[in-house]
Amino acid sequence: MANILVVDDELGIRDLLSEILNDEGHTIELAENAAEARAARSRSRPDLVLLDIWMPDTDGVSLLKEWASSGALTMPVIMMSGHATIDTAVEATKIGAHSFLEKPITLQKLLKAVEMALAGSANRKPAPQPVNHHSSFTVEPIVHSGETQSSTSVSTISTLMDLGPQARQAFDLNKPLREARDGFEKAYFEFHLAQEGGSMTRVAEQTGLERTHLYRKLKQLGVELGRGKRGLI
């Protein structure tokens, strides 16, 4: 995953971009103006910059020119604006911007642009993190008092699932339906979160749930989340 610098003078945009990209596993640093962006660029050496064009002190195109002329444009830069003209977008591309996103930015366009910019970066260092897509799923009996080891109790099922660090989830069918179902659903979503490296976007796709519904469901089940909560900028 990448270290991404988000530069925008609007707090809401910064927070929303940060949540979405954090959700995808990236490390995010925020700047609200060119001065903060310069400092962050020198301090953290980002793999990618999302740069707003219209800012109060120095506009994004001027900052892009500054980085290009000083040899600091060593990372891909995606320009963002809700008011820029085609000429402005072309100018930014000529200076060295990787691409241009027009606000409002949809989730799909944002993630696609970020993916392409990182994939095309000459300075990007591959850091493969293989994910095991082959889960082990075993059903075995839980022996209660009065049962023998060889007898299979239809009232209780123990499921072993490979969630990276292996976790054991026991589903007792003697429980009320709602409790038993909640236990299964929690394990189900934890499994998919582990499989997808914590990406809510991919979990939503895999489980067929709309993202807002998915977040509500995970909160209801008590599944811990440490990432973003948005789907549209």
C-alpha positions in Angstrom: 0.0 0.0 0.0 1.1 3.6 -0.6 1.8 6.8 1.3 -0.6 9.4 -0.2 -0.6 13.1 0.4 -4.0 14.8 0.0 -3.8 18.6 -0.5 -7.1 20.5 -0.4 -8.3 23.6 1.4 -11.7 22.1 2.1 -11.8 20.2 5.4 -14.7 18.0 4.3 -12.9 16.9 1.1 -9.7 16.2 3.0 -11.5 14.1 5.6 -13.6 12.2 3.0 -10.6 11.4 0.8 -8.6 10.3 3.8 -11.3 7.9 5.0 -11.8 6.3 1.6 -8.1 5.8 0.9 -7.5 4.6 4.5 -10.2 2.1 3.8 -8.2 0.8 0.9 -5.1 0.3 3.1 -3.1 3.4 2.2 -1.4 5.7 4.7 -2.7 9.3 4.3 -1.2 12.7 5.2 -3.2 15.8 4.9 -2.4 19.4 3.9 -4.8 22.4 3.5 -2.5 24.7 1.6 0.7 24.8 -0.5 2.9 25.6 2.5 1.8 22.5 4.4 2.1 20.5 1.2 5.7 21.5 0.7 6.5 20.5 4.3 4.7 17.2 3.9 6.4 16.5 0.6 9.9 17.0 2.2 9.0 15.1 5.4 7.2 12.0 4.2 8.2 11.6 0.5 4.8 10.5 -0.6 4.2 7.8 -3.3 1.3 9.9 -4.7 -0.2 13.4 -4.3 -3.8 14.3 -4.7 -3.6 18.1 -5.4 -6.4 20.6 -5.5 -6.0 23.4 -8.1 -7.8 26.2 -6.4 -6.2 27.0 -3.0 -6.0 30.4 -1.2 -2.2 30.9 -1.0 -0.6 29.1 -3.9 -2.8 27.3 -6.5 -2.1 23.7 -7.3 -0.8 24.3 -10.8 1.8 26.8 -9.5 2.9 24.3 -6.8 3.1 21.6 -9.5 5.4 23.9 -11.5 7.5 24.6 -8.5 8.0 20.9 -7.8 8.7 20.2 -11.4 11.3 23.0 -11.8 13.1 22.0 -8.5 13.3 18.3 -9.3 10.8 17.5 -6.5 8.2 16.0 -8.8 9.4 12.4 -8.2 5.9 11.1 -7.5 2.7 11.0 -9.6 0.3 13.9 -8.9 -3.4 13.7 -9.6 -4.9 17.2 -9.9 -8.5 17.9 -8.6 -10.9 20.7 -9.2 -14.5 21.6 -9.5 -14.0 24.7 -11.6 -10.9 24.2 -13.8 -11.1 24.5 -17.5 -9.9 22.0 -20.1 -6.9 24.3 -20.7 -6.0 24.1 -17.1 -6.1 20.4 -17.1 -4.0 20.2 -20.2 -1.5 22.6 -18.8 -1.2 20.6 -15.6 -0.6 17.4 -17.6 2.1 19.1 -19.7 3.9 20.2 -16.5 3.9 16.6 -15.2 0.6 15.8 -13.6 -0.4 12.2 -14.0 -4.1 12.8 -14.4 -7.0 15.1 -13.6 -10.2 14.5 -11.6 -13.2 16.8 -11.8 -15.2 17.3 -8.6 -17.5 15.9 -7.5 -15.3 12.8 -7.7 -17.0 9.4 -7.6 -15.6 6.6 -5.6 -14.9 4.5 -8.6 -13.1 7.3 -10.5 -11.0 8.1 -7.5 -9.9 4.5 -6.8 -9.2 3.9 -10.5 -7.1 7.0 -10.8 -5.1 6.2 -7.7 -4.6 2.6 -8.9 -3.3 3.7 -12.3 -1.1 6.4 -10.9 0.6 4.1 -8.5 0.9 1.3 -11.0 2.6 3.7 -13.5 4.9 5.3 -11.1 8.6 4.6 -11.9 9.4 5.1 -8.2 6.9 2.7 -6.9 8.5 -0.2 -5.1 6.5 -3.4 -5.4 5.5 -4.8 -2.1 3.5 -7.9 -2.8 1.3 -9.1 0.0 -0.2 -12.4 -1.1 -3.6 -13.1 0.2 -4.7 -16.6 0.7 -8.0 -17.0 -1.2 -8.3 -20.7 -0.3 -10.1 -20.8 3.0 -10.3 -24.0 5.1 -13.8 -24.8 6.2 -14.3 -27.8 8.5 -17.3 -29.0 10.3 -16.8 -31.1 13.5 -18.9 -32.1 16.5 -18.7 -30.4 19.9 -19.1 -33.1 22.5 -21.4 -32.3 25.4 -21.9 -34.2 28.6 -23.3 -37.7 27.9 -22.1 -37.8 24.3 -19.3 -39.9 22.9 -16.5 -38.5 20.8 -17.7 -40.4 17.8 -21.3 -39.2 18.0 -22.3 -36.2 15.8 -24.5 -33.7 17.6 -26.8 -32.0 15.1 -27.5 -29.3 17.7 -24.0 -27.9 17.7 -21.5 -27.1 15.0 -17.9 -25.9 15.3 -16.5 -24.2 12.3 -12.8 -23.6 11.8 -11.9 -20.8 9.3 -8.5 -19.6 8.2 -8.6 -15.9 8.8 -4.8 -15.3 8.5 -4.1 -15.8 12.2 -6.5 -18.8 12.6 -9.6 -18.0 14.6 -12.2 -20.5 16.0 -15.9 -19.7 15.9 -18.4 -22.0 17.6 -22.0 -21.9 16.5 -24.4 -23.5 19.0 -27.6 -24.4 17.3 -29.4 -24.6 20.7 -29.3 -20.8 20.9 -32.3 -18.7 19.8 -32.2 -18.2 16.0 -31.3 -14.5 16.2 -28.3 -15.1 18.5 -27.0 -18.0 16.4 -27.5 -16.0 13.2 -25.6 -13.0 14.6 -22.7 -15.2 15.6 -22.5 -16.7 12.1 -22.8 -13.3 10.4 -20.0 -11.8 12.5 -17.7 -14.6 11.6 -18.7 -14.3 8.0 -17.9 -10.6 7.7 -14.6 -11.0 9.8 -13.6 -13.7 7.3 -14.2 -11.5 4.3 -12.5 -8.5 5.9 -9.4 -10.7 6.5 -9.5 -12.1 2.9 -9.7 -8.6 1.4 -7.1 -7.0 3.6 -9.7 -4.8 5.4 -10.9 -3.2 2.2 -14.6 -2.3 2.7 -15.0 -1.6 -1.0 -14.0 -5.2 -1.9 -15.9 -6.7 1.0 -19.1 -4.9 -0.2 -18.5 -6.3 -3.7 -17.9 -9.8 -2.4 -20.9 -9.9 -0.1 -23.3 -8.0 -2.4 -24.1 -5.3 0.1 -24.3 -1.6 -0.4 -21.5 0.1 1.6 -23.7 2.1 3.9 -25.7 -1.0 4.8 -22.5 -2.9 5.3 -21.1 -0.4 7.7 -24.3 -0.4 9.7 -24.3 -4.2 9.8 -20.7 -4.5 11.0 -21.4 -1.9 13.7 -24.5 -3.8 14.8 -22.5 -7.1 15.0 -19.7 -5.5 16.9 -17.1 -6.0 14.2 -14.2 -3.7 14.9 -13.2 -1.3 12.1 -10.2 1.0 11.8 -10.9 2.5 8.4 -13.0 4.9 6.4 -16.8 5.3 6.1 -17.6 7.0 2.8 -18.4 6.1 -0.8 -18.8 9.3 -2.7 -16.9 12.6 -2.7 
